[in-house]
Structures are given as C-alpha cells and as structure tokens.
Amino acid sequence: MENKALVEKQWYIVSTYSSHENKVAENLKRRIESMMLQEFVSRILVVEQEEPVFKDGTPTGKVRMKNLYPGYVFIEMIMTDESWYMVRNTPGVTGFVGSSGGGTKPIPVPPEQMEPILKRMGMVDQGMYDRYNIGDPVKVIHGPLEGTDGIIQGIDKERGIIKVETIFFGRSTSVEVDFGEIEKI
C-alpha cells in the first residue's frame, strides 16, 4: 500500500445512474468494510434535502428527500491504487468525475467547491474556518437572511457564529449568523 501519511483525504465525485445514488453509497460502504479500507475512505455523501409534498397545489404535511445532484455520490478518501480500484469496481459506479479515463486517477474537488455542499448538509469542519478572515466579504446562502451580503466583523469558532456587518434599510447593522449559512463572495 502507498504511504498514507504523505497524502491527505480529499473529496471526489463518483458518477452513477440517476436514482441509484443511495444504493451505490450502501454498496461502497459494504465494500470498504469487506476490503478493510476504512482508513482510506472517511465519508460517503449523497446530497439530499427535505422537500414538502404537494397534492393538487396544496401541501400534504409530508416531506420527501430530493437529491440535489442526481447521478452523483461524493466520497472523501485517500486516493491509493486500492481505494481507487475498490470504488471503480463497485456495482452501480459508472466512473469518476475528473478522470480522463485510460487508467488515470481523477482530480479531487477543490475544498472551496465542496464547502457550500458540506455546509448545506450541516457538515462544518474546523478547517473551513481557516479560509475566512475579518474583513472578508460574504453572502448568506440560507436561513432568514438568505441573499444578504456583508463583511465579516468577528469569528467565534467555538460557537460556530460569524458576526457580519450588513446594510438593512439604509443603515449599517451587525448580525450574527451560523457559519454554515455563509460563503465567501
């Protein structure tokens, strides 16, 4: 096996048939366990969110899960020959996004592109805070202040709260928002 101490886990996108994402995720989990590759693959993510169910234009009070990226499964892993082989040969996997084929390993998804996806799923990592500094312009991406732009005034990593200065009704106002609700502009 390759020296995993020299390589860190990165995110990759696996393509599959639309509506087979959860089945592929389960297949991957079983194969990781059976091939003893737990130290190389840390997270498998199907990006879904709850959506209200309507009947004849009226909400039924029920919710269903909507896949935000049909045909894709996100995997955080250390790319070794063994882990790459295991994923490629999992039933339902049609390939890696970012691989040119011909036996070339795929390119990982940059952290700044994965961050909004992880935040949407409520998965905030401490390393994400390192990209944000006081004075950075940000946009609130969901929550009650969605669509609001502002400037970071303070960062509280322990509470996961960001103090943002924004303009409300022509006045400068400081508000506190969840770290998971913002992204850099």
PyMOL commands that set and color helices and strands:
alter all, ss='L'
color gray80, all
select helices_A, chain A and resi 4-6+21-34+81-88+111-120+126-131+179-181
alter helices_A, ss='H'
color red, helices_A
select strands_A, chain A and resi 10-16+41-45+48-55+58-67+72-77+93-96+137-140+149-156+161-168+171-178+182-184
alter strands_A, ss='S'
color yellow, strands_A
deselect
rebuild
show_as cartoon
